[in-house]
Amino acid sequence: MEFKKKLAIPKNEVPENSSMARNMKEIKELGQQMDEMLTNKELKKQGLVADPQQ
């Protein structure tokens, strides 16, 4: 089984704002970013630690 390589979001990436999505375009963009995020299992395989639950 082949998996699409996902990229971790850089820690220094700063969102344009710190509020909730203002429109459907932003919601779709956030959904695409979430699709690309690594799962906890994938992070552990790379020796990284996931953020704690908020």
mmJSON file of the N, C-alpha and C atoms, coordinates in Angstrom:
{"data_MODEL":{"atom_site":{
"group_PDB":["ATOM","ATOM","ATOM","ATOM","ATOM","ATOM","ATOM","ATOM","ATOM","ATOM","ATOM","ATOM","ATOM","ATOM","ATOM","ATOM","ATOM","ATOM","ATOM","ATOM","ATOM","ATOM","ATOM","ATOM","ATOM","ATOM","ATOM","ATOM","ATOM","ATOM","ATOM","ATOM","ATOM","ATOM","ATOM","ATOM","ATOM","ATOM","ATOM","ATOM","ATOM","ATOM","ATOM","ATOM","ATOM","ATOM","ATOM","ATOM","ATOM","ATOM","ATOM","ATOM","ATOM","ATOM","ATOM","ATOM","ATOM","ATOM","ATOM","ATOM","ATOM","ATOM","ATOM","ATOM","ATOM","ATOM","ATOM","ATOM","ATOM","ATOM","ATOM","ATOM","ATOM","ATOM","ATOM","ATOM","ATOM","ATOM","ATOM","ATOM","ATOM","ATOM","ATOM","ATOM","ATOM","ATOM","ATOM","ATOM","ATOM","ATOM","ATOM","ATOM","ATOM","ATOM","ATOM","ATOM","ATOM","ATOM","ATOM","ATOM","ATOM","ATOM","ATOM","ATOM","ATOM","ATOM","ATOM","ATOM","ATOM","ATOM","ATOM","ATOM","ATOM","ATOM","ATOM","ATOM","ATOM","ATOM","ATOM","ATOM","ATOM","ATOM","ATOM","ATOM","ATOM","ATOM","ATOM","ATOM","ATOM","ATOM","ATOM","ATOM","ATOM","ATOM","ATOM","ATOM","ATOM","ATOM","ATOM","ATOM","ATOM","ATOM","ATOM","ATOM","ATOM","ATOM","ATOM","ATOM","ATOM","ATOM","ATOM","ATOM","ATOM","ATOM","ATOM","ATOM","ATOM","ATOM","ATOM","ATOM","ATOM","ATOM"],
"id":[1,2,3,4,5,6,7,8,9,10,11,12,13,14,15,16,17,18,19,20,21,22,23,24,25,26,27,28,29,30,31,32,33,34,35,36,37,38,39,40,41,42,43,44,45,46,47,48,49,50,51,52,53,54,55,56,57,58,59,60,61,62,63,64,65,66,67,68,69,70,71,72,73,74,75,76,77,78,79,80,81,82,83,84,85,86,87,88,89,90,91,92,93,94,95,96,97,98,99,100,101,102,103,104,105,106,107,108,109,110,111,112,113,114,115,116,117,118,119,120,121,122,123,124,125,126,127,128,129,130,131,132,133,134,135,136,137,138,139,140,141,142,143,144,145,146,147,148,149,150,151,152,153,154,155,156,157,158,159,160,161,162],
"type_symbol":["N","C","C","N","C","C","N","C","C","N","C","C","N","C","C","N","C","C","N","C","C","N","C","C","N","C","C","N","C","C","N","C","C","N","C","C","N","C","C","N","C","C","N","C","C","N","C","C","N","C","C","N","C","C","N","C","C","N","C","C","N","C","C","N","C","C","N","C","C","N","C","C","N","C","C","N","C","C","N","C","C","N","C","C","N","C","C","N","C","C","N","C","C","N","C","C","N","C","C","N","C","C","N","C","C","N","C","C","N","C","C","N","C","C","N","C","C","N","C","C","N","C","C","N","C","C","N","C","C","N","C","C","N","C","C","N","C","C","N","C","C","N","C","C","N","C","C","N","C","C","N","C","C","N","C","C","N","C","C","N","C","C"],
"label_atom_id":["N","CA","C","N","CA","C","N","CA","C","N","CA","C","N","CA","C","N","CA","C","N","CA","C","N","CA","C","N","CA","C","N","CA","C","N","CA","C","N","CA","C","N","CA","C","N","CA","C","N","CA","C","N","CA","C","N","CA","C","N","CA","C","N","CA","C","N","CA","C","N","CA","C","N","CA","C","N","CA","C","N","CA","C","N","CA","C","N","CA","C","N","CA","C","N","CA","C","N","CA","C","N","CA","C","N","CA","C","N","CA","C","N","CA","C","N","CA","C","N","CA","C","N","CA","C","N","CA","C","N","CA","C","N","CA","C","N","CA","C","N","CA","C","N","CA","C","N","CA","C","N","CA","C","N","CA","C","N","CA","C","N","CA","C","N","CA","C","N","CA","C","N","CA","C","N","CA","C","N","CA","C","N","CA","C","N","CA","C"],
"label_alt_id":[null,null,null,null,null,null,null,null,null,null,null,null,null,null,null,null,null,null,null,null,null,null,null,null,null,null,null,null,null,null,null,null,null,null,null,null,null,null,null,null,null,null,null,null,null,null,null,null,null,null,null,null,null,null,null,null,null,null,null,null,null,null,null,null,null,null,null,null,null,null,null,null,null,null,null,null,null,null,null,null,null,null,null,null,null,null,null,null,null,null,null,null,null,null,null,null,null,null,null,null,null,null,null,null,null,null,null,null,null,null,null,null,null,null,null,null,null,null,null,null,null,null,null,null,null,null,null,null,null,null,null,null,null,null,null,null,null,null,null,null,null,null,null,null,null,null,null,null,null,null,null,null,null,null,null,null,null,null,null,null,null,null],
"label_comp_id":["MET","MET","MET","GLU","GLU","GLU","PHE","PHE","PHE","LYS","LYS","LYS","LYS","LYS","LYS","LYS","LYS","LYS","LEU","LEU","LEU","ALA","ALA","ALA","ILE","ILE","ILE","PRO","PRO","PRO","LYS","LYS","LYS","ASN","ASN","ASN","GLU","GLU","GLU","VAL","VAL","VAL","PRO","PRO","PRO","GLU","GLU","GLU","ASN","ASN","ASN","SER","SER","SER","SER","SER","SER","MET","MET","MET","ALA","ALA","ALA","ARG","ARG","ARG","ASN","ASN","ASN","MET","MET","MET","LYS","LYS","LYS","GLU","GLU","GLU","ILE","ILE","ILE","LYS","LYS","LYS","GLU","GLU","GLU","LEU","LEU","LEU","GLY","GLY","GLY","GLN","GLN","GLN","GLN","GLN","GLN","MET","MET","MET","ASP","ASP","ASP","GLU","GLU","GLU","MET","MET","MET","LEU","LEU","LEU","THR","THR","THR","ASN","ASN","ASN","LYS","LYS","LYS","GLU","GLU","GLU","LEU","LEU","LEU","LYS","LYS","LYS","LYS","LYS","LYS","GLN","GLN","GLN","GLY","GLY","GLY","LEU","LEU","LEU","VAL","VAL","VAL","ALA","ALA","ALA","ASP","ASP","ASP","PRO","PRO","PRO","GLN","GLN","GLN","GLN","GLN","GLN"],
"label_asym_id":["A","A","A","A","A","A","A","A","A","A","A","A","A","A","A","A","A","A","A","A","A","A","A","A","A","A","A","A","A","A","A","A","A","A","A","A","A","A","A","A","A","A","A","A","A","A","A","A","A","A","A","A","A","A","A","A","A","A","A","A","A","A","A","A","A","A","A","A","A","A","A","A","A","A","A","A","A","A","A","A","A","A","A","A","A","A","A","A","A","A","A","A","A","A","A","A","A","A","A","A","A","A","A","A","A","A","A","A","A","A","A","A","A","A","A","A","A","A","A","A","A","A","A","A","A","A","A","A","A","A","A","A","A","A","A","A","A","A","A","A","A","A","A","A","A","A","A","A","A","A","A","A","A","A","A","A","A","A","A","A","A","A"],
"label_entity_id":["1","1","1","1","1","1","1","1","1","1","1","1","1","1","1","1","1","1","1","1","1","1","1","1","1","1","1","1","1","1","1","1","1","1","1","1","1","1","1","1","1","1","1","1","1","1","1","1","1","1","1","1","1","1","1","1","1","1","1","1","1","1","1","1","1","1","1","1","1","1","1","1","1","1","1","1","1","1","1","1","1","1","1","1","1","1","1","1","1","1","1","1","1","1","1","1","1","1","1","1","1","1","1","1","1","1","1","1","1","1","1","1","1","1","1","1","1","1","1","1","1","1","1","1","1","1","1","1","1","1","1","1","1","1","1","1","1","1","1","1","1","1","1","1","1","1","1","1","1","1","1","1","1","1","1","1","1","1","1","1","1","1"],
"label_seq_id":[1,1,1,2,2,2,3,3,3,4,4,4,5,5,5,6,6,6,7,7,7,8,8,8,9,9,9,10,10,10,11,11,11,12,12,12,13,13,13,14,14,14,15,15,15,16,16,16,17,17,17,18,18,18,19,19,19,20,20,20,21,21,21,22,22,22,23,23,23,24,24,24,25,25,25,26,26,26,27,27,27,28,28,28,29,29,29,30,30,30,31,31,31,32,32,32,33,33,33,34,34,34,35,35,35,36,36,36,37,37,37,38,38,38,39,39,39,40,40,40,41,41,41,42,42,42,43,43,43,44,44,44,45,45,45,46,46,46,47,47,47,48,48,48,49,49,49,50,50,50,51,51,51,52,52,52,53,53,53,54,54,54],
"pdbx_PDB_ins_code":[null,null,null,null,null,null,null,null,null,null,null,null,null,null,null,null,null,null,null,null,null,null,null,null,null,null,null,null,null,null,null,null,null,null,null,null,null,null,null,null,null,null,null,null,null,null,null,null,null,null,null,null,null,null,null,null,null,null,null,null,null,null,null,null,null,null,null,null,null,null,null,null,null,null,null,null,null,null,null,null,null,null,null,null,null,null,null,null,null,null,null,null,null,null,null,null,null,null,null,null,null,null,null,null,null,null,null,null,null,null,null,null,null,null,null,null,null,null,null,null,null,null,null,null,null,null,null,null,null,null,null,null,null,null,null,null,null,null,null,null,null,null,null,null,null,null,null,null,null,null,null,null,null,null,null,null,null,null,null,null,null,null],
"Cartn_x":[0.845,0.0,0.894,0.612,1.431,0.684,1.381,0.772,1.357,0.53,0.986,1.833,2.993,3.865,3.253,3.116,2.567,3.707,3.497,4.52,4.087,5.0,4.717,4.672,3.746,3.643,4.787,5.561,6.696,6.256,7.065,6.727,6.699,7.474,7.542,6.476,5.584,4.527,3.521,3.235,2.32,1.06,-0.114,-1.349,-1.586,-2.376,-2.661,-3.404,-4.222,-4.925,-5.074,-5.487,-5.638,-7.105,-7.986,-9.415,-9.944,-11.21,-11.837,-11.912,-12.111,-12.246,-13.417,-13.197,-14.213,-15.157,-14.738,-15.591,-15.285,-16.046,-15.914,-14.539,-13.966,-12.638,-11.606,-11.639,-10.697,-10.942,-12.204,-12.523,-11.924,-12.058,-11.504,-9.982,-9.346,-7.887,-7.42,-8.142,-7.788,-7.958,-8.998,-9.214,-8.069,-7.573,-6.44,-5.187,-4.981,-3.826,-3.926,-5.12,-5.31,-5.073,-5.468,-5.229,-3.743,-2.927,-1.483,-0.746,-1.432,-0.773,-0.46,0.647,1.045,0.217,-0.08,-0.78,0.229,-0.271,0.628,1.538,0.986,1.766,2.899,2.587,3.592,4.666,4.266,5.235,6.192,5.648,6.481,7.485,7.078,7.994,9.181,8.952,10.007,10.768,10.416,11.107,10.634,9.462,8.907,7.841,7.491,6.483,5.299,4.1,2.89,2.586,1.848,1.385,0.449,0.474,-0.476,-1.893,-2.867,-4.253,-4.505,-5.24,-5.534,-6.69],
"Cartn_y":[-1.172,0.0,1.241,2.171,3.374,4.571,5.377,6.545,7.812,8.825,10.139,10.74,11.274,11.87,13.177,13.266,14.475,15.315,16.596,17.513,18.119,18.213,18.884,20.387,21.061,22.514,23.14,24.024,24.636,25.347,25.222,25.844,27.361,27.927,29.388,29.969,29.129,29.636,30.422,31.643,32.511,32.7,32.377,32.589,34.074,34.383,35.785,36.453,35.689,36.225,35.097,35.429,34.398,34.206,34.543,34.386,33.186,32.945,31.836,32.168,31.12,31.314,32.259,33.178,34.195,33.824,32.882,32.53,31.1,30.622,29.246,28.993,29.989,29.821,29.487,30.227,29.967,28.598,28.192,26.876,25.785,25.927,24.929,24.898,26.075,26.133,25.447,25.685,25.042,23.529,23.087,21.656,21.025,21.721,21.206,21.142,22.14,22.119,20.942,20.684,19.578,18.232,18.12,16.879,16.587,17.641,17.479,17.272,17.482,17.336,15.872,15.645,14.295,13.807,12.507,11.924,11.696,11.43,11.152,9.969,8.953,7.76,8.123,8.944,9.364,10.228,11.084,11.92,11.058,10.076,9.202,8.431,7.984,7.269,8.147,9.454,10.399,10.92,10.417,10.85,12.194,12.626,13.905,13.663,14.708,14.606,15.484,14.923,15.675,16.696,17.735,18.712,18.013,18.414,17.822,18.279,17.519,17.917,19.248,20.087,21.42,21.363],
"Cartn_z":[0.0,0.0,0.0,-0.882,-1.01,-0.43,0.354,0.972,0.377,0.271,-0.167,0.949,0.614,1.628,2.114,3.411,4.017,4.565,4.597,5.089,6.41,7.332,8.601,8.341,8.979,8.835,9.621,8.994,9.692,10.969,12.025,13.307,13.213,12.3,12.206,11.275,10.75,9.873,10.708,10.286,11.028,10.191,10.749,9.998,9.769,8.738,8.437,9.59,10.296,11.458,12.472,13.662,14.684,15.052,14.129,14.376,13.594,13.736,13.02,11.533,10.728,9.286,9.011,8.099,7.824,6.694,5.83,4.699,4.24,3.266,2.8,2.18,1.518,0.918,1.999,3.107,4.201,4.827,4.935,5.49,4.613,3.299,2.374,2.457,2.564,2.686,3.968,5.071,6.334,6.236,5.553,5.356,4.583,3.554,2.782,3.645,4.502,5.404,6.361,6.868,7.805,7.12,5.839,5.096,4.977,4.921,4.76,6.082,7.205,8.507,8.791,9.452,9.827,11.007,11.022,12.164,13.283,14.496,15.62,15.304,14.669,14.324,13.352,12.354,11.374,12.034,12.967,13.675,14.492,15.201,16.033,15.189,13.984,13.087,12.706,12.619,12.24,13.456,14.634,15.845,16.364,15.923,16.363,17.424,18.152,19.207,18.821,18.937,18.606,19.692,19.326,20.316,21.29,22.552,23.505,23.176,23.638,23.406,24.086,23.415,23.95,24.912],
"occupancy":[1.0,1.0,1.0,1.0,1.0,1.0,1.0,1.0,1.0,1.0,1.0,1.0,1.0,1.0,1.0,1.0,1.0,1.0,1.0,1.0,1.0,1.0,1.0,1.0,1.0,1.0,1.0,1.0,1.0,1.0,1.0,1.0,1.0,1.0,1.0,1.0,1.0,1.0,1.0,1.0,1.0,1.0,1.0,1.0,1.0,1.0,1.0,1.0,1.0,1.0,1.0,1.0,1.0,1.0,1.0,1.0,1.0,1.0,1.0,1.0,1.0,1.0,1.0,1.0,1.0,1.0,1.0,1.0,1.0,1.0,1.0,1.0,1.0,1.0,1.0,1.0,1.0,1.0,1.0,1.0,1.0,1.0,1.0,1.0,1.0,1.0,1.0,1.0,1.0,1.0,1.0,1.0,1.0,1.0,1.0,1.0,1.0,1.0,1.0,1.0,1.0,1.0,1.0,1.0,1.0,1.0,1.0,1.0,1.0,1.0,1.0,1.0,1.0,1.0,1.0,1.0,1.0,1.0,1.0,1.0,1.0,1.0,1.0,1.0,1.0,1.0,1.0,1.0,1.0,1.0,1.0,1.0,1.0,1.0,1.0,1.0,1.0,1.0,1.0,1.0,1.0,1.0,1.0,1.0,1.0,1.0,1.0,1.0,1.0,1.0,1.0,1.0,1.0,1.0,1.0,1.0,1.0,1.0,1.0,1.0,1.0,1.0],
"B_iso_or_equiv":[0.0,0.0,0.0,0.0,0.0,0.0,0.0,0.0,0.0,0.0,0.0,0.0,0.0,0.0,0.0,0.0,0.0,0.0,0.0,0.0,0.0,0.0,0.0,0.0,0.0,0.0,0.0,0.0,0.0,0.0,0.0,0.0,0.0,0.0,0.0,0.0,0.0,0.0,0.0,0.0,0.0,0.0,0.0,0.0,0.0,0.0,0.0,0.0,0.0,0.0,0.0,0.0,0.0,0.0,0.0,0.0,0.0,0.0,0.0,0.0,0.0,0.0,0.0,0.0,0.0,0.0,0.0,0.0,0.0,0.0,0.0,0.0,0.0,0.0,0.0,0.0,0.0,0.0,0.0,0.0,0.0,0.0,0.0,0.0,0.0,0.0,0.0,0.0,0.0,0.0,0.0,0.0,0.0,0.0,0.0,0.0,0.0,0.0,0.0,0.0,0.0,0.0,0.0,0.0,0.0,0.0,0.0,0.0,0.0,0.0,0.0,0.0,0.0,0.0,0.0,0.0,0.0,0.0,0.0,0.0,0.0,0.0,0.0,0.0,0.0,0.0,0.0,0.0,0.0,0.0,0.0,0.0,0.0,0.0,0.0,0.0,0.0,0.0,0.0,0.0,0.0,0.0,0.0,0.0,0.0,0.0,0.0,0.0,0.0,0.0,0.0,0.0,0.0,0.0,0.0,0.0,0.0,0.0,0.0,0.0,0.0,0.0],
"pdbx_formal_charge":[null,null,null,null,null,null,null,null,null,null,null,null,null,null,null,null,null,null,null,null,null,null,null,null,null,null,null,null,null,null,null,null,null,null,null,null,null,null,null,null,null,null,null,null,null,null,null,null,null,null,null,null,null,null,null,null,null,null,null,null,null,null,null,null,null,null,null,null,null,null,null,null,null,null,null,null,null,null,null,null,null,null,null,null,null,null,null,null,null,null,null,null,null,null,null,null,null,null,null,null,null,null,null,null,null,null,null,null,null,null,null,null,null,null,null,null,null,null,null,null,null,null,null,null,null,null,null,null,null,null,null,null,null,null,null,null,null,null,null,null,null,null,null,null,null,null,null,null,null,null,null,null,null,null,null,null,null,null,null,null,null,null],
"auth_seq_id":[1,1,1,2,2,2,3,3,3,4,4,4,5,5,5,6,6,6,7,7,7,8,8,8,9,9,9,10,10,10,11,11,11,12,12,12,13,13,13,14,14,14,15,15,15,16,16,16,17,17,17,18,18,18,19,19,19,20,20,20,21,21,21,22,22,22,23,23,23,24,24,24,25,25,25,26,26,26,27,27,27,28,28,28,29,29,29,30,30,30,31,31,31,32,32,32,33,33,33,34,34,34,35,35,35,36,36,36,37,37,37,38,38,38,39,39,39,40,40,40,41,41,41,42,42,42,43,43,43,44,44,44,45,45,45,46,46,46,47,47,47,48,48,48,49,49,49,50,50,50,51,51,51,52,52,52,53,53,53,54,54,54],
"auth_comp_id":["MET","MET","MET","GLU","GLU","GLU","PHE","PHE","PHE","LYS","LYS","LYS","LYS","LYS","LYS","LYS","LYS","LYS","LEU","LEU","LEU","ALA","ALA","ALA","ILE","ILE","ILE","PRO","PRO","PRO","LYS","LYS","LYS","ASN","ASN","ASN","GLU","GLU","GLU","VAL","VAL","VAL","PRO","PRO","PRO","GLU","GLU","GLU","ASN","ASN","ASN","SER","SER","SER","SER","SER","SER","MET","MET","MET","ALA","ALA","ALA","ARG","ARG","ARG","ASN","ASN","ASN","MET","MET","MET","LYS","LYS","LYS","GLU","GLU","GLU","ILE","ILE","ILE","LYS","LYS","LYS","GLU","GLU","GLU","LEU","LEU","LEU","GLY","GLY","GLY","GLN","GLN","GLN","GLN","GLN","GLN","MET","MET","MET","ASP","ASP","ASP","GLU","GLU","GLU","MET","MET","MET","LEU","LEU","LEU","THR","THR","THR","ASN","ASN","ASN","LYS","LYS","LYS","GLU","GLU","GLU","LEU","LEU","LEU","LYS","LYS","LYS","LYS","LYS","LYS","GLN","GLN","GLN","GLY","GLY","GLY","LEU","LEU","LEU","VAL","VAL","VAL","ALA","ALA","ALA","ASP","ASP","ASP","PRO","PRO","PRO","GLN","GLN","GLN","GLN","GLN","GLN"],
"auth_asym_id":["A","A","A","A","A","A","A","A","A","A","A","A","A","A","A","A","A","A","A","A","A","A","A","A","A","A","A","A","A","A","A","A","A","A","A","A","A","A","A","A","A","A","A","A","A","A","A","A","A","A","A","A","A","A","A","A","A","A","A","A","A","A","A","A","A","A","A","A","A","A","A","A","A","A","A","A","A","A","A","A","A","A","A","A","A","A","A","A","A","A","A","A","A","A","A","A","A","A","A","A","A","A","A","A","A","A","A","A","A","A","A","A","A","A","A","A","A","A","A","A","A","A","A","A","A","A","A","A","A","A","A","A","A","A","A","A","A","A","A","A","A","A","A","A","A","A","A","A","A","A","A","A","A","A","A","A","A","A","A","A","A","A"],
"auth_atom_id":["N","CA","C","N","CA","C","N","CA","C","N","CA","C","N","CA","C","N","CA","C","N","CA","C","N","CA","C","N","CA","C","N","CA","C","N","CA","C","N","CA","C","N","CA","C","N","CA","C","N","CA","C","N","CA","C","N","CA","C","N","CA","C","N","CA","C","N","CA","C","N","CA","C","N","CA","C","N","CA","C","N","CA","C","N","CA","C","N","CA","C","N","CA","C","N","CA","C","N","CA","C","N","CA","C","N","CA","C","N","CA","C","N","CA","C","N","CA","C","N","CA","C","N","CA","C","N","CA","C","N","CA","C","N","CA","C","N","CA","C","N","CA","C","N","CA","C","N","CA","C","N","CA","C","N","CA","C","N","CA","C","N","CA","C","N","CA","C","N","CA","C","N","CA","C","N","CA","C","N","CA","C","N","CA","C","N","CA","C"],
"pdbx_PDB_model_num":[1,1,1,1,1,1,1,1,1,1,1,1,1,1,1,1,1,1,1,1,1,1,1,1,1,1,1,1,1,1,1,1,1,1,1,1,1,1,1,1,1,1,1,1,1,1,1,1,1,1,1,1,1,1,1,1,1,1,1,1,1,1,1,1,1,1,1,1,1,1,1,1,1,1,1,1,1,1,1,1,1,1,1,1,1,1,1,1,1,1,1,1,1,1,1,1,1,1,1,1,1,1,1,1,1,1,1,1,1,1,1,1,1,1,1,1,1,1,1,1,1,1,1,1,1,1,1,1,1,1,1,1,1,1,1,1,1,1,1,1,1,1,1,1,1,1,1,1,1,1,1,1,1,1,1,1,1,1,1,1,1,1]
}}}
